[in-house]
Amino acid sequence: SMRLAVVRVESLKEHEETLPQVAETLALELKNWAHLQNPIIVEKNHIVLDGNHRTFVFKKLGFRYISVCRIDYFSEHVGLRYWFRLLKGVRGTEGLYRIVQAMGGRITPANDRVALSHAIEASPFAIGVEYGAFCGVIRFPAEVVPDAVSAYDALERLQEGLVQDGADLEYVPCQSLSDAGFCRQIEKTTLVIWTPRITKDMVIEAARSGRVFAPKATRHLVAARPINVNVPIRWFRENVSEEEINERFAAFLQCKELQRFGPGQVINGRYYGEEIFVFYDKKPAARPPA
């Protein structure tokens, strides 16, 4: 189920940090927007699941309100996936071992990708690495990485160290490694980082505590998504009550039509793997012939 509403921006809780360059670009673009095209996705306690950058920018620019779509986070129809890291231009594993050792961790070789996957699942805070035929599991002592947020902090330090050594960082969906065609395109000098596993409970706990994950930690897959709602941006700056703006929002939605599409659509240049509900303005009633 989905419920559309307008909420106070200050009520939203992010669960991961933003990428500075993405947030800066979005802030510049938003100043020229007349409408907010799509609502952000939140769970019942206003923890942001999809739309962290928009939330960050709305707070930074002083907006009072934002439109959201509330979903049942713990529904079986809501999936939680991860972003893996590709570090391109890595020359050998010496730098990797050096960085991990300096951070107080250790690398244990794994026989193959299957063994690596099992090891990551068995150790929630572990980090996997793959470089050519080499597979390994990075683990840190409990005093260094006591929880999931700390695991992603360690991941951030690791990838920053590799970037300082000259590698180029790229984020890819975790399921990309299941695609044989994608794997064949991975260059010999590319190091693949398998990120620590996160659970929905970990996401909720982090957001409630105010300790957020590093950027690009989670990738949420929802069953359905509303798009092209196109709420006027100026509404979100107005000094009105939440009740008043939601009454206006409800009337606004009454003037819209809905069209439902199955998964696999490309709209406005974006691929949607979930079901989508597209909003559009109702056509005026035809006048009777004179």
Rosetta silent file (secondary structure, phi, psi, omega in degrees, C-alpha in Angstrom):
SEQUENCE: SMRLAVVRVESLKEHEETLPQVAETLALELKNWAHLQNPIIVEKNHIVLDGNHRTFVFKKLGFRYISVCRIDYFSEHVGLRYWFRLLKGVRGTEGLYRIVQAMGGRITPANDRVALSHAIEASPFAIGVEYGAFCGVIRFPAEVVPDAVSAYDALERLQEGLVQDGADLEYVPCQSLSDAGFCRQIEKTTLVIWTPRITKDMVIEAARSGRVFAPKATRHLVAARPINVNVPIRWFRENVSEEEINERFAAFLQCKELQRFGPGQVINGRYYGEEIFVFYDKKPAARPPA
SCORE:     score description
SCORE:     0.000 S_00000001
   1 L     0.000  149.497  178.320    0.000    0.000    0.000 S_00000001
   2 E  -129.090  143.853  177.135    1.075    3.583   -0.660 S_00000001
   3 E  -134.094  121.304  179.655   -0.091    6.771    0.953 S_00000001
   4 E   -91.788  139.997  179.642    0.742   10.185   -0.460 S_00000001
   5 E  -159.471  169.616  171.666    1.022   13.164    1.877 S_00000001
   6 E  -113.066  129.909 -177.758    2.880   16.390    2.518 S_00000001
   7 E  -128.098  164.578  176.273    5.009   16.436    5.676 S_00000001
   8 E   -70.433  134.705 -179.222    7.323   18.828    7.431 S_00000001
   9 H   -59.819  -37.813 -177.203   10.861   18.518    6.140 S_00000001
  10 H   -66.128  -16.695 -179.295   12.235   18.654    9.677 S_00000001
  11 H   -80.881  -11.157 -175.287   10.270   15.485   10.550 S_00000001
  12 L   -83.485  143.427  179.350   12.283   13.387    8.082 S_00000001
  13 E  -120.733  118.027  176.222   15.182   11.227    9.220 S_00000001
  14 L   -80.159  150.774  178.751   17.890   10.244    6.735 S_00000001
  15 L  -111.143   -6.934  176.108   19.616    6.889    7.156 S_00000001
  16 E  -145.628  155.691 -179.656   22.672    7.568    4.966 S_00000001
  17 L   -72.234  164.211  177.914   24.901   10.483    4.067 S_00000001
  18 L   -99.043  160.607  172.604   24.718   12.258    0.739 S_00000001
  19 L   -85.071  120.058 -173.641   27.354   12.554   -1.954 S_00000001
  20 H   -52.362  -44.892 -176.424   28.486   16.225   -1.804 S_00000001
  21 H   -66.511  -34.774  178.342   28.772   16.705   -5.563 S_00000001
  22 H   -69.444  -42.990  179.950   25.301   15.226   -6.157 S_00000001
  23 H   -64.002  -41.561  179.933   23.748   17.390   -3.426 S_00000001
  24 H   -64.241  -43.097  178.724   25.420   20.548   -4.768 S_00000001
  25 H   -64.220  -43.258 -179.760   24.225   19.878   -8.310 S_00000001
  26 H   -63.839  -39.501  179.542   20.701   19.117   -7.099 S_00000001
  27 H   -62.001  -39.906  178.285   20.602   22.334   -5.035 S_00000001
  28 H   -68.265  -42.293 -179.488   21.492   24.377   -8.106 S_00000001
  29 H   -66.841  -39.329 -174.792   18.958   22.585  -10.290 S_00000001
  30 H   -62.787  -29.164  179.994   16.173   22.826   -7.717 S_00000001
  31 L   -63.244  -20.163  179.572   16.300   26.616   -7.767 S_00000001
  32 L  -103.431    1.108 -179.650   14.991   26.441  -11.339 S_00000001
  33 L   -79.606  139.598  172.420   12.305   23.832  -10.718 S_00000001
  34 L   -95.016  -24.554 -177.632    8.663   24.864  -10.837 S_00000001
  35 E  -137.040  153.121  168.672    7.430   21.486   -9.582 S_00000001
  36 E   -95.216  111.138 -170.363    8.639   18.564   -7.485 S_00000001
  37 L   -65.688  -50.764 -173.744    8.053   15.717   -9.893 S_00000001
  38 L  -123.974  141.091  174.981    8.143   12.679   -7.599 S_00000001
  39 L   -71.730  153.799  174.034    7.538   12.237   -3.863 S_00000001
  40 E   -79.533  157.749 -177.683   10.298   10.755   -1.759 S_00000001
  41 E   -99.594  126.157 -179.494    9.740    7.271   -0.319 S_00000001
  42 E  -133.027  161.306  171.540    9.501    6.987    3.478 S_00000001
  43 L   -95.189 -178.088 -168.732    8.387    4.443    6.039 S_00000001
  44 L   -61.341  -26.456 -179.805    5.724    5.132    8.665 S_00000001
  45 L   -96.431   18.861  176.538    8.115    6.942   11.050 S_00000001
  46 L    66.309   29.246  170.526    9.352    9.275    8.286 S_00000001
  47 E   -84.577  125.983 -174.384   12.665    7.505    7.805 S_00000001
  48 E   -75.804  124.580  178.508   13.750    8.253    4.244 S_00000001
  49 E  -101.139  -36.153  178.600   14.247    5.141    2.132 S_00000001
  50 E  -143.285  116.772 -177.830   14.607    6.770   -1.282 S_00000001
  51 L   124.485   26.108 -179.136   15.275   10.481   -1.688 S_00000001
  52 H   -60.455  -38.456 -178.599   18.067   11.254    0.789 S_00000001
  53 H   -68.678  -41.859  177.036   19.590   13.880   -1.503 S_00000001
  54 H   -63.611  -40.446  177.773   16.294   15.696   -2.046 S_00000001
  55 H   -60.997  -47.416  179.903   15.655   15.632    1.704 S_00000001
  56 H   -58.509  -45.941 -177.608   19.120   17.026    2.431 S_00000001
  57 H   -68.845  -39.564  177.792   18.731   19.809   -0.136 S_00000001
  58 H   -61.487  -40.309  177.625   15.221   20.749    1.021 S_00000001
  59 H   -66.622  -43.936 -178.004   16.539   21.103    4.560 S_00000001
  60 H   -62.377  -38.287 -177.049   19.573   23.072    3.404 S_00000001
  61 L   -87.953    1.075  173.085   17.460   25.503    1.353 S_00000001
  62 L    81.211   24.424  176.500   14.984   26.076    4.172 S_00000001
  63 L   -71.245  147.632  178.639   11.855   24.460    2.762 S_00000001
  64 L   -87.922  -36.771 -172.641    9.082   23.802    5.273 S_00000001
  65 E  -130.564  166.644  173.774    7.359   20.894    3.540 S_00000001
  66 E  -156.734  150.607  178.206    7.918   18.100    1.020 S_00000001
  67 E   -86.238  141.727 -177.377    5.679   15.476   -0.580 S_00000001
  68 E  -134.529  160.925  170.475    6.212   11.855    0.434 S_00000001
  69 E  -120.819  114.762 -179.626    4.936    8.403   -0.327 S_00000001
  70 E   -87.590  135.361  177.746    4.609    6.264    2.817 S_00000001
  71 E  -131.448  165.632  174.995    5.060    2.525    2.453 S_00000001
  72 L   -85.258  101.477 -172.713    5.132   -0.514    4.725 S_00000001
  73 L   -62.015  -36.559 -175.198    8.889   -0.991    5.003 S_00000001
  74 L   -89.954   11.813  172.662    8.710   -4.469    6.470 S_00000001
  75 L   -65.950  147.658  177.771    6.410   -5.741    3.759 S_00000001
  76 L   -67.037  -13.612 -178.985    7.802   -8.714    1.859 S_00000001
  77 L   -87.168   -2.114  177.802    7.306   -6.624   -1.279 S_00000001
  78 L  -108.121  116.426 -178.371    9.995   -4.125   -0.231 S_00000001
  79 E  -100.150  152.964  177.316   13.502   -5.367   -0.934 S_00000001
  80 E  -121.602  117.605  178.299   16.816   -4.155    0.452 S_00000001
  81 E  -122.221 -175.268 -172.233   19.879   -4.392   -1.759 S_00000001
  82 E  -133.541  162.721  173.438   23.346   -2.841   -1.732 S_00000001
  83 E  -103.978  121.175  173.252   25.738   -0.815   -3.847 S_00000001
  84 E   -86.186  163.551 -179.830   29.062   -2.484   -4.595 S_00000001
  85 E  -112.166  136.170  169.169   32.181   -0.448   -5.371 S_00000001
  86 E  -109.927  122.495  175.958   34.383   -0.705   -8.424 S_00000001
  87 E  -107.398  103.041 -175.261   37.875    0.745   -7.943 S_00000001
  88 E   -90.310  142.705  178.565   39.340    1.085  -11.413 S_00000001
  89 L    87.265   23.312  178.267   43.051    1.397  -12.076 S_00000001
  90 L   -84.365  126.368 -177.889   44.268   -0.616   -9.067 S_00000001
  91 L  -101.925   84.959  179.847   47.756   -2.022   -9.676 S_00000001
  92 L    87.685  175.992 -177.884   47.948   -5.168   -7.576 S_00000001
  93 L  -102.491    2.530 -178.166   46.718   -5.919   -4.053 S_00000001
  94 H   -60.082  -45.331  179.855   49.719   -4.519   -2.161 S_00000001
  95 H   -63.062  -38.359  178.064   48.031   -1.164   -1.569 S_00000001
  96 H   -60.433  -50.227  179.911   44.864   -2.901   -0.398 S_00000001
  97 H   -60.587  -40.167 -178.649   46.749   -4.976    2.182 S_00000001
  98 H   -63.644  -44.448 -178.543   48.641   -1.895    3.362 S_00000001
  99 H   -66.615  -45.302 -178.930   45.479    0.172    3.881 S_00000001
 100 H   -62.892  -42.134  179.322   43.589   -2.620    5.641 S_00000001
 101 H   -64.060  -40.736  179.172   46.518   -3.320    7.962 S_00000001
 102 H   -64.815  -26.052  179.313   46.852    0.370    8.820 S_00000001
 103 L   -86.057   -4.181  179.165   43.153    0.370    9.737 S_00000001
 104 L    90.167   13.685 -179.783   43.629   -2.565   12.108 S_00000001
 105 L  -104.984 -178.016  177.404   41.947   -5.168    9.922 S_00000001
 106 E  -143.394  153.101  179.696   43.038   -8.366    8.202 S_00000001
 107 E  -111.263  125.112  176.271   42.278  -10.039    4.878 S_00000001
 108 E  -108.679  120.643 -179.811   41.437  -13.738    4.734 S_00000001
 109 E   -61.449  146.746  174.165   41.586  -15.306    1.239 S_00000001
 110 E  -117.857  148.589 -174.522   38.456  -17.038   -0.070 S_00000001
 111 L   -63.044  -41.237 -177.771   38.549  -19.878   -2.585 S_00000001
 112 L  -160.885 -174.597 -177.515   36.147  -18.278   -5.051 S_00000001
 113 H   -64.370  -36.055  178.926   33.194  -15.915   -5.425 S_00000001
 114 H   -64.106  -46.035  178.291   30.748  -18.453   -3.956 S_00000001
 115 H   -63.576  -36.410  178.151   32.909  -18.884   -0.837 S_00000001
 116 H   -63.702  -44.731 -179.959   33.243  -15.093   -0.615 S_00000001
 117 H   -61.227  -43.571  179.238   29.471  -14.650   -0.731 S_00000001
 118 H   -64.152  -38.397 -178.720   28.957  -17.241    2.039 S_00000001
 119 H   -67.046  -38.631  178.891   31.629  -15.581    4.195 S_00000001
 120 H   -66.483  -41.196  179.351   30.006  -12.159    3.839 S_00000001
 121 H   -65.659  -33.481 -178.836   26.608  -13.555    4.779 S_00000001
 122 H   -79.347  -20.230 -179.290   28.086  -15.270    7.827 S_00000001
 123 L  -124.914   92.224 -172.164   29.885  -12.097    8.982 S_00000001
 124 L   -54.270  -30.481 -175.797   27.470   -9.135    8.782 S_00000001
 125 L  -101.136   10.650 -179.166   30.164   -6.479    9.244 S_00000001
 126 L   -83.125  157.810  178.118   32.731   -8.018    6.890 S_00000001
 127 E  -118.977  133.978  178.391   33.827   -6.505    3.566 S_00000001
 128 E  -100.694  148.758  176.540   34.536   -8.611    0.506 S_00000001
 129 E  -134.625  146.555 -179.392   37.137   -7.880   -2.167 S_00000001
 130 E  -141.090  124.740 -179.002   37.662   -9.376   -5.600 S_00000001
 131 E  -141.465  103.044 -173.962   40.612   -8.648   -7.846 S_00000001
 132 L    62.804 -126.636  179.388   41.046  -10.871  -10.870 S_00000001
 133 L   -84.824   -6.810 -177.367   41.150  -14.448   -9.568 S_00000001
 134 E   -86.243  133.706  172.634   41.754  -13.285   -5.979 S_00000001
 135 E  -127.746  140.460 -179.928   38.878  -13.197   -3.493 S_00000001
 136 E  -151.171  159.610  179.506   39.215  -12.135    0.116 S_00000001
 137 E  -117.740  125.602  178.544   37.243  -11.196    3.222 S_00000001
 138 E   -98.811  125.131  177.147   38.197   -8.139    5.271 S_00000001
 139 E  -126.779  149.427  178.853   37.350   -8.263    8.962 S_00000001
 140 L  -123.506  151.449  176.470   38.011   -5.779   11.748 S_00000001
 141 L   -60.191  155.228 -177.809   38.151   -6.262   15.536 S_00000001
 142 L   -59.866  -30.115 -179.984   34.961   -5.506   17.439 S_00000001
 143 L   -73.918  -18.998  177.754   36.522   -2.423   18.999 S_00000001
 144 L   -91.117  -44.683 -179.855   37.142   -1.022   15.503 S_00000001
 145 L  -127.274   87.182 -178.026   33.856   -2.086   13.860 S_00000001
 146 L   -86.483  -14.121 -176.520   31.221   -2.736   16.550 S_00000001
 147 L  -153.266 -179.081 -174.393   28.146   -2.226   14.342 S_00000001
 148 H   -66.895  -39.721  179.450   26.856   -1.801   10.795 S_00000001
 149 H   -62.748  -42.409  177.856   27.358    1.978   10.664 S_00000001
 150 H   -64.166  -33.614  177.997   30.973    1.543   11.764 S_00000001
 151 H   -62.899  -40.077  178.840   31.416   -1.127    9.075 S_00000001
 152 H   -76.265  -26.765  172.014   30.430    1.379    6.416 S_00000001
 153 H   -64.545  -41.412  177.699   32.679    4.014    7.991 S_00000001
 154 H   -65.307  -40.588  177.038   35.548    1.531    7.590 S_00000001
 155 H   -59.302  -42.898 -179.735   34.456    0.877    4.008 S_00000001
 156 H   -62.227  -42.712  178.198   34.543    4.612    3.315 S_00000001
 157 H   -64.692  -38.885  179.958   38.082    4.889    4.698 S_00000001
 158 H   -63.485  -49.431 -177.722   39.171    1.896    2.641 S_00000001
 159 H   -69.162  -33.154  176.041   37.840    3.238   -0.648 S_00000001
 160 H   -64.305  -38.211  177.952   39.199    6.721    0.078 S_00000001
 161 H   -63.671  -40.068  178.696   42.639    5.194    0.616 S_00000001
 162 H   -69.225  -36.875  177.021   42.446    3.412   -2.727 S_00000001
 163 H   -65.054  -39.496  177.615   41.289    6.589   -4.472 S_00000001
 164 H   -64.498  -25.578  176.723   44.248    8.462   -2.978 S_00000001
 165 L   -81.739   -0.829  175.837   46.452    5.752   -4.497 S_00000001
 166 L   111.929    2.161 -179.277   45.047    6.662   -7.909 S_00000001
 167 L   -80.161  153.737  174.910   41.964    4.469   -8.316 S_00000001
 168 E  -104.194  130.306 -174.684   38.678    5.731   -9.811 S_00000001
 169 E   -95.488  137.124  175.479   35.549    4.955   -7.795 S_00000001
 170 E  -141.749  142.665  178.958   32.256    3.802   -9.292 S_00000001
 171 E  -102.735  135.308  178.425   29.078    2.499   -7.617 S_00000001
 172 E  -135.467  146.741  175.397   27.188   -0.467   -9.104 S_00000001
 173 E   -59.377  143.207 -175.847   24.116   -2.413   -7.918 S_00000001
 174 H   -59.532  -33.416 -177.432   25.119   -5.596   -6.104 S_00000001
 175 H   -71.605   -6.649  177.881   23.161   -7.791   -8.499 S_00000001
 176 H   -59.120  -32.227 -178.262   25.413   -6.636  -11.356 S_00000001
 177 H   -72.249   -7.082  175.035   27.849   -9.394  -10.421 S_00000001
 178 H   -87.427   -7.516 -179.245   25.176  -11.944  -11.302 S_00000001
 179 L   -94.724  112.159 -177.172   25.296  -10.713  -14.889 S_00000001
 180 H   -60.663  -37.050  179.033   27.920  -12.661  -16.850 S_00000001
 181 H   -63.717  -40.872  178.366   28.067   -9.934  -19.482 S_00000001
 182 H   -65.006  -43.690 -177.986   28.803   -7.293  -16.876 S_00000001
 183 H   -62.913  -34.483  179.084   31.494   -9.408  -15.246 S_00000001
 184 H   -66.855  -21.977 -178.829   33.249   -9.913  -18.580 S_00000001
 185 H   -85.628  -10.071 -179.450   33.543   -6.134  -18.886 S_00000001
 186 L   -70.296  124.408 -177.270   35.391   -5.750  -15.577 S_00000001
 187 L   -73.859  158.864 -177.843   38.974   -4.815  -16.351 S_00000001
 188 L   -63.906  -24.843 -178.980   41.952   -6.680  -14.893 S_00000001
 189 L   -97.042   19.635  179.230   42.967   -3.591  -12.894 S_00000001
 190 E  -102.708  127.183  174.865   39.526   -3.208  -11.268 S_00000001
 191 E   -97.738  126.607  178.214   39.039   -4.091   -7.625 S_00000001
 192 E   -99.474  127.333  176.551   35.460   -5.021   -6.689 S_00000001
 193 E  -106.831  121.821  174.055   34.371   -4.300   -3.115 S_00000001
 194 E   -87.780  118.063 -173.416   31.460   -6.318   -1.727 S_00000001
 195 L   -79.184  156.412  179.051   29.809   -4.081    0.844 S_00000001
 196 L   -60.432  146.374  179.263   28.657   -5.229    4.308 S_00000001
 197 L   -72.909  136.381  177.072   25.153   -6.654    4.554 S_00000001
 198 L  -119.776  142.852  174.412   22.538   -4.344    6.062 S_00000001
 199 L  -106.508  164.472  177.671   19.135   -5.368    7.401 S_00000001
 200 H   -61.277  -37.327  178.383   15.987   -3.266    7.582 S_00000001
 201 H   -62.397  -37.344  178.437   16.285   -3.238   11.373 S_00000001
 202 H   -65.796  -37.785  177.867   19.792   -1.775   11.039 S_00000001
 203 H   -62.910  -47.194 -179.544   18.452    0.988    8.780 S_00000001
 204 H   -63.130  -45.466 -178.359   15.728    1.885   11.294 S_00000001
 205 H   -61.643  -42.596 -179.516   18.118    1.780   14.241 S_00000001
 206 H   -64.066  -45.873 -178.567   20.660    4.029   12.505 S_00000001
 207 H   -64.694  -40.133 -179.589   18.075    6.637   11.499 S_00000001
 208 H   -67.707  -33.233 -177.679   16.513    6.733   14.955 S_00000001
 209 H   -84.119  -11.932 -178.273   19.881    7.135   16.643 S_00000001
 210 L    83.184    5.098  176.742   21.014    9.879   14.269 S_00000001
 211 L   -99.197  111.302 -173.695   24.027    7.817   13.137 S_00000001
 212 L   -98.554  154.096  177.048   23.827    7.577    9.387 S_00000001
 213 E   -74.325  161.887  173.826   25.492    5.163    7.007 S_00000001
 214 L   -62.869  161.860 -179.602   28.111    6.254    4.496 S_00000001
 215 L   -59.061  150.462  176.484   26.755    7.316    1.060 S_00000001
 216 L    56.971   48.503  177.028   25.400    4.662   -1.292 S_00000001
 217 L   -90.758  -45.971 -174.913   24.901    2.075    1.431 S_00000001
 218 E  -115.590  156.866  174.246   21.394    0.873    0.622 S_00000001
 219 E  -139.334  104.728 -175.045   19.337    0.378   -2.490 S_00000001
 220 E   -90.337  135.574  177.637   15.649   -0.114   -1.763 S_00000001
 221 E  -111.028  112.195 -178.503   13.383   -1.950   -4.180 S_00000001
 222 L   -99.419  158.922 -177.013    9.732   -1.029   -3.725 S_00000001
 223 L   -72.380  -35.399 -177.942    6.756   -2.856   -5.170 S_00000001
 224 E  -151.217  155.682 -175.349    5.256    0.257   -6.747 S_00000001
 225 E  -143.664  132.036  174.605    6.154    3.905   -7.142 S_00000001
 226 E   -85.110  136.610  178.484    4.115    7.055   -7.897 S_00000001
 227 E  -135.770  163.431  178.585    5.694    9.395  -10.461 S_00000001
 228 L    59.787   35.606  175.897    4.929   12.686  -12.230 S_00000001
 229 L   -69.431  -39.364  171.756    2.866   14.015   -9.320 S_00000001
 230 L    57.093   62.456  177.161    4.359   17.468  -10.066 S_00000001
 231 E   -82.520  134.868  179.160    3.498   19.457   -6.937 S_00000001
 232 E   -57.616  128.489 -178.378    4.244   23.208   -7.227 S_00000001
 233 H   -59.452  -36.716 -175.140    7.537   23.943   -5.465 S_00000001
 234 H   -59.886  -26.406  179.518    6.240   27.231   -4.061 S_00000001
 235 H   -60.691  -35.488 -172.645    3.800   25.336   -1.845 S_00000001
 236 H   -75.301   -7.911  176.719    6.630   23.855    0.168 S_00000001
 237 H   -98.379  -13.063 -172.839    7.894   27.279    1.264 S_00000001
 238 L   -69.698  143.409  179.291    4.545   28.589    2.487 S_00000001
 239 L   -90.356   73.686  179.107    4.002   29.262    6.180 S_00000001
 240 L  -126.198  168.077 -179.858    0.761   27.290    6.528 S_00000001
 241 L   -74.107  158.340  178.182   -0.336   24.463    8.782 S_00000001
 242 H   -64.365  -34.544  178.334    0.314   20.851    7.847 S_00000001
 243 H   -64.108  -44.082 -178.302   -3.433   20.243    7.870 S_00000001
 244 H   -64.635  -44.746 -177.025   -4.070   23.079    5.414 S_00000001
 245 H   -70.073  -28.769  177.272   -1.390   22.068    2.931 S_00000001
 246 H   -75.228  -31.152  173.623   -2.566   18.439    2.973 S_00000001
 247 H   -64.554  -41.905  177.401   -6.147   19.525    2.258 S_00000001
 248 H   -64.916  -39.663 -179.657   -4.808   21.470   -0.710 S_00000001
 249 H   -65.185  -41.017  178.621   -2.701   18.480   -1.744 S_00000001
 250 H   -62.496  -42.090  178.073   -5.722   16.147   -1.598 S_00000001
 251 H   -65.817  -36.451  178.405   -7.711   18.515   -3.814 S_00000001
 252 H   -62.300  -43.300 -179.484   -4.733   18.725   -6.156 S_00000001
 253 H   -69.037  -29.403  178.282   -4.630   14.933   -6.501 S_00000001
 254 H   -63.953  -21.922  179.839   -8.373   14.820   -7.185 S_00000001
 255 L   -89.938    8.295 -177.966   -7.667   16.750  -10.377 S_00000001
 256 E  -108.458  155.152  169.636   -5.264   14.051  -11.579 S_00000001
 257 E  -106.653  159.000  179.839   -5.727   10.846  -13.526 S_00000001
 258 E  -123.062  139.207  171.807   -3.711    7.694  -12.870 S_00000001
 259 E  -128.639  131.798 -174.396   -2.261    5.199  -15.291 S_00000001
 260 E  -103.490  131.456  179.327   -0.740    1.969  -14.035 S_00000001
 261 E  -126.014  146.740  176.803    2.226    0.285  -15.747 S_00000001
 262 L   -76.185  173.170  179.652    3.961   -2.976  -15.014 S_00000001
 263 L   -61.067  155.543  175.133    7.673   -3.313  -14.214 S_00000001
 264 L    94.832   18.389 -179.742   10.275   -2.700  -16.891 S_00000001
 265 E   -91.740  150.237  171.467    9.185    0.730  -18.143 S_00000001
 266 E  -114.673  115.028 -178.798   11.491    3.547  -19.238 S_00000001
 267 E  -129.815  129.284 -177.860    9.989    6.958  -18.494 S_00000001
 268 L    54.526   35.574  176.786   11.826   10.272  -18.820 S_00000001
 269 L    81.934    2.465 -179.382   15.031    8.336  -19.463 S_00000001
 270 E  -113.253  137.578  177.447   14.853    6.278  -16.265 S_00000001
 271 E   -87.839  133.341  178.724   14.296    2.534  -16.062 S_00000001
 272 E  -115.919  115.361  178.247   11.760    1.365  -13.463 S_00000001
 273 L   -84.411   -6.439  179.787   12.022   -2.237  -12.310 S_00000001
 274 L  -108.178  171.827  174.187    8.931   -1.854  -10.149 S_00000001
 275 E   -68.355  143.949 -179.355    5.280   -1.208  -10.942 S_00000001
 276 E  -129.067  148.258  175.272    4.607    2.492  -11.468 S_00000001
 277 E  -116.612  112.135 -175.091    1.580    4.753  -11.140 S_00000001
 278 E   -96.481  124.437  176.954    1.850    7.750  -13.466 S_00000001
 279 E   -90.562  142.946  172.443   -0.097   10.885  -12.572 S_00000001
 280 E  -152.496  158.377 -176.574   -1.314   13.271  -15.253 S_00000001
 281 E   -68.951  140.916  177.051   -3.785   16.136  -15.458 S_00000001
 282 L   -66.421  142.470  175.847   -7.372   15.288  -16.261 S_00000001
 283 L   -76.588  139.535  178.068   -8.516   16.317  -19.686 S_00000001
 284 L   -62.890  145.065 -179.811  -11.258   18.966  -19.659 S_00000001
 285 L   -61.798  138.587 -179.642  -14.691   17.606  -20.424 S_00000001
 286 L   -69.877  139.144  178.445  -15.636   17.970  -24.065 S_00000001
 287 L   -76.149  142.388  178.244  -18.263   20.596  -24.766 S_00000001
 288 L   -66.811  149.253  179.432  -21.518   19.358  -26.298 S_00000001
 289 L   -62.039  145.502 -178.635  -21.984   20.317  -29.966 S_00000001
 290 L   -67.285    0.000    0.000  -23.818   23.566  -30.544 S_00000001
